Amino acid sequence: MDEGGSGIERTGRLQVKKLTVRYSLGKTAVYRRMKALGIKPERIGNRSYVNQAQISLLDALHTFIQNKGTTAEFVFLRSQDLDASDT
């Protein structure tokens, strides 16, 4: 069941095909972003879903790109943040 029109179900999952509407992108672009972020959707029957953490990461990337960044820059900066938090 969709909560508040966001497409996100009560389980915290969002069907991958709804990401095209969420970001106004084609299917190939959505899958390219997921691949760059290392996101592997969960398959349930013949549908694929992303979880809340994956949605948050995709949202952050989308915002970064909207502010003139690139996917490669986002991935690099994220890896730097993760490395810094490990020390």
N, C-alpha and C positions, 0 to 999 in steps of 0.2 A: 504494500500500500504506500502510495506517494504521500510525503509529508509536506504540506504547504506549497505544492506546485514545483518543488525543486527537483523532482525526479528521484530523490533519495528515498529509499524505502526505510521502514522502521528498523530494519536490520543494519542500516548504515551503508548499504550497497547501492550502487547506481549501475544501471545497464550501460554497457560500453556504447551502444548505438546512440544513447541519449547525450553522450559527450559531444557529439557533432553539433547538436543544438545548443548545448551549454556554452560552447566556445565559438560557435559559428564557423566551424571548420569541416572539411571533408573527412571521410573515414580514414583515408591514407595519412593525412596530417595528424589525426588523433593517435593512430597506431605508431607513427614515427615518434611522437612525443613520449608515448608509453615506453617504447623500446629504449629511447635515450635515457629515460629515468629508471630503467630496469624493472618496470611494472609488468607483471604477468597477471592478466585478469583471471578470475576464478570462473570456471565453466560449470554451469548448472543446466543440465539438459542441453538445449541448442542455443542457449543465451550465455553471454559473457558479462561478468560484473567486476567492478572495482570497489574496494572497501573505502571507508572514510579516510584512513590515512593516505591512501593512494589519491583520493579525490583532493585532499588538502595539498598534496604535492603538485598535482596537475594544476590546481588553482593558482598556486604560487608561481609556477612556471608561466602560466597564462598572463598573470599580472606583470611578471618580469618582461615578457615579450612585448606586452602592451606599452611598457615604458622604454621601448627601444633596445632591449637586450636581446640576446640570442640564446637558443637552447644550449649551445656549447658553453657559453659563458655561465649560464645558470648551473649546469652540471659541474663545471670547474669550481665555481664559488661554493657550491654545496659540498663538494668533496673537501675543499679547504676547511669549511666549517666543521665537517665531521672529523677531519684529522686533528683539528685544534681541540675538539672536545674529548678526544681520546688521550690527550696528554695531561 
